[in-house]
Every structure is written in C-alpha cells, then in structure tokens.
Amino acid sequence: MRISELARRTGLSAHTLRFYEKQGLVSHRSRSESGYRDYDETDLRRVEFVRAARNVGFSLEDIATLLSIRVDKNSHSCEEVAGITRRKLAEVEARLRELRSMKKTLGILLDSCCGGPESAVHCSIMEALEHGQLSGPMSEPAGPVHRRANASVRQA
C-alpha cells in the first residue's frame, strides 16, 4: 500500500508518517518502480502501535524503546515496560499539578478583574502580568484591582 492508503487507514497524515520514518519509528519495506513507498500489513500494525503510544503521551524516545521491546519481547520484561509507563505517569501527574496551579491563578486573575468595557489602562490582569506577579502560588494580584460586578477597587 502507498503512504496515502496507510495514512487513510491509520488516521495519520502522510506528513506525520514521513516524520515518524525520519525518526526511525516507521519504515517501508520497499519502493515501487516509480519511487513510491510501499507498506504492508506489518507496517500498518507498527504505525498503529506508534499512534496508540503517542495518544497516551509517550515520547518519541519512549516509543523507540517500546518498539525495540515489541520486536524482541522474549529478551525484555514487563518490568521494563512498566518502568517506562511509570515515568510517563509521573510526568503526566506533574503536568496536571502545573495545570491546576495555572487554573487557580487564571481564576484569581479573572475574579480580580471587572471584565467591563472600560479602558485596559488599569486592568488588574494586565498589571499582574506586567509586574511579574504570577510566579509561584498567587493569592491575589497586588496593586489596584478592579473587581467584577460592582465590587469596589482595592489598593495594596
């Protein structure tokens, strides 16, 4: 099958398939006389494996390791695969903590802003960003803050 057919069957673009090929994750068995890449069902299954691994967040390096285990399962253990998976899970958990912190900060910023049609000259969100008041846990932006919905303006 040609790359367009492989792309259709896997839901990946031909560009992505070529990228994976350059990264050594996917290869083609041969080329046609006219120079087109030819793929077979084994290649299709390998691409589906790569796609599934990417969909759960494994890095290209992790996928290369998993592919090497896949072709020689007898020489590897579940412990190796579980270790790679544990590391990925730890990365995801760390990222979730970062995202929760970002969500909290964004909520605080929005709560501190009037969000009205006024000029942004005294916008508390802009002031917090301009004064770098967002590093670390943020209880409330410092300085003058325009509150939402008829709340009064506070001074630091």
For each residue, the residues with C-beta under 8 A, 3 or more apart:
1: 5 6 9 38 39 40 44
2: 5 6 32 36 37 38 39
3: 6 7 14 17 18 28 36 37 39
4: 7 8 14
5: 1 2 8 9 39
6: 1 2 3 9 10 12 17 39 43 44 47
7: 3 4 10 11 12 13 14 16 17
8: 4 5 11
9: 1 5 6 44
10: 6 7 17 44 47 48 51
11: 7 8 51
12: 6 7 16 17 47 51
13: 7 16 17
14: 3 4 7 17 18
15: 18 19
16: 7 12 13 19 20
17: 3 6 7 10 12 13 14 20 21 26 47
18: 3 14 15 21 22
19: 15 16 22 23
20: 16 17 23 25 26 47 50
21: 17 18 24 25 26 27 28
22: 18 19
23: 19 20 60 64
24: 21 27 64
25: 20 21 46 50 60 63 64 67
26: 17 20 21 43 46 47 50
27: 21 24 43
28: 3 21 31 37 38 39 43
29: 38 39 40 42 43
30: 38
31: 28 35 36 37 38
32: 2 35 36 38
33:
34:
35: 31 32
36: 2 3 31 32
37: 2 3 28 31
38: 1 2 28 29 30 31 32
39: 1 2 3 5 6 28 29 43 44 47
40: 1 29 43 44
41: 44 45
42: 29 45 46
43: 6 26 27 28 29 39 40 46 47
44: 1 6 9 10 39 40 41 47 48
45: 41 42 48 49
46: 25 26 42 43 49 50 67
47: 6 10 12 17 20 26 39 43 44 50 51
48: 10 44 45 51 52
49: 45 46 52 53 66 67 70
50: 20 25 26 46 47 53 54 63 67
51: 10 11 12 47 48 54 55
52: 48 49 55 56
53: 49 50 56 58 62 63 66
54: 50 51 57 58 63
55: 51 52
56: 52 53 88
57: 54 88 91 92
58: 53 54 62 63 66 84 88
59: 62 63 88
60: 23 25 63 64
61: 64 65
62: 53 58 59 65 66 84 87 88
63: 25 50 53 54 58 59 60 66 67
64: 23 24 25 60 61 67 68
65: 61 62 68 69 84
66: 49 53 58 62 63 69 70 81 84
67: 25 46 49 50 63 64 70 71
68: 64 65 71 72
69: 65 66 72 73 76 80 81
70: 49 66 67 73
71: 67 68
72: 68 69 75 76
73: 69 70 76
74:
75: 72
76: 69 72 73 80 81
77: 80 81
78: 81 82
79: 82 83
80: 69 76 77 83 84
81: 66 69 76 77 78 84 85
82: 78 79 85 86
83: 79 80 86 87
84: 58 62 65 66 80 81 87 88
85: 81 82 88 89
86: 82 83 89 90
87: 62 83 84 90 91
88: 56 57 58 59 62 84 85 91 92
89: 85 86 92 93
90: 86 87 93 94
91: 57 87 88 94 95
92: 57 88 89 95 96
93: 89 90 96 97
94: 90 91 97 98
95: 91 92 98 99
96: 92 93 99 100
97: 93 94 100 101
98: 94 95 101 102
99: 95 96 102 103
100: 96 97 103 104
101: 97 98 104 105 137
102: 98 99 105 106
103: 99 100 106 107
104: 100 101 107 108 137 138
105: 101 102 108 109 134 138
106: 102 103 109 110
107: 103 104 110 111
108: 104 105 111 112 138 139 140 141
109: 105 106 112 113 124 125 128 141
110: 106 107 113 115 125 148
111: 107 108 147 148
112: 108 109 124 125 128 140 141 145 146 147
113: 109 110 123 124 125 145 146 147 148
114: 118 146 147 148 149 151
115: 110 148
116: 146
117:
118: 114 122 146
119: 122
120: 123 126
121:
122: 118 119 127 144 146
123: 113 120 126 127 146
124: 109 112 113 127 128 141 143 144 145 146
125: 109 110 112 113 128 129 141
126: 120 123 129 130
127: 122 123 124 130 131 133 141 143 144
128: 109 112 124 125 131 133 134 138 141 142 143
129: 125 126 132 133 134
130: 126 127
131: 127 128 142 143
132: 129 135
133: 127 128 129 138 141 142 143
134: 105 128 129 138
135: 132
136:
137: 101 104
138: 104 105 108 128 133 134 141
139: 108
140: 108 112 145
141: 108 109 112 124 125 127 128 133 138 145
142: 128 131 133 156
143: 124 127 128 131 133 155 156
144: 122 124 127 153 154 155 156
145: 112 113 124 140 141 153 154
146: 112 113 114 116 118 122 123 124 153
147: 111 112 113 114 150 151 152 153 154
148: 110 111 113 114 115 151
149: 114
150: 147
151: 114 147 148
152: 147
153: 144 145 146 147
154: 144 145 147
155: 143 144
156: 142 143 144
